[in-house]
Amino acid sequence: MTRHEYTLVDVFTDRRFGGNQLAVFRDGRGIPDAMMQSIAKELQIAETAFVLPKETDGDHRVRIFTPGKELPFAATRRSARPGCSAEGVTAVFGSSSESGPSS
């Protein structure tokens, strides 16, 4: 199984537990497109962000998914940067037919 750490953050708020939940995978490298969508569907929160290395200008590339589709743009892109200060949660994704953990 492959392990990926993510952080749950509240965005669009100035108080704890007050905004929209956002799951941020600070290292989305190696997660296939279809799995990104499956992860967002499994988490069932408004948006799930995957931070990837930059392709051209900027610091990072961010892909944002809802449980139903990838968004071409989302206001939460600024919140989904690798500098999230909240504690991470380790998620394990894969089928039981896969052998052994990998990171």
Helices and strands as residue ranges (DSSP letters): E 2-11, E 20-25, H 33-43, E 47-53, E 60-65, E 70-71, G 75-78, E 89-93
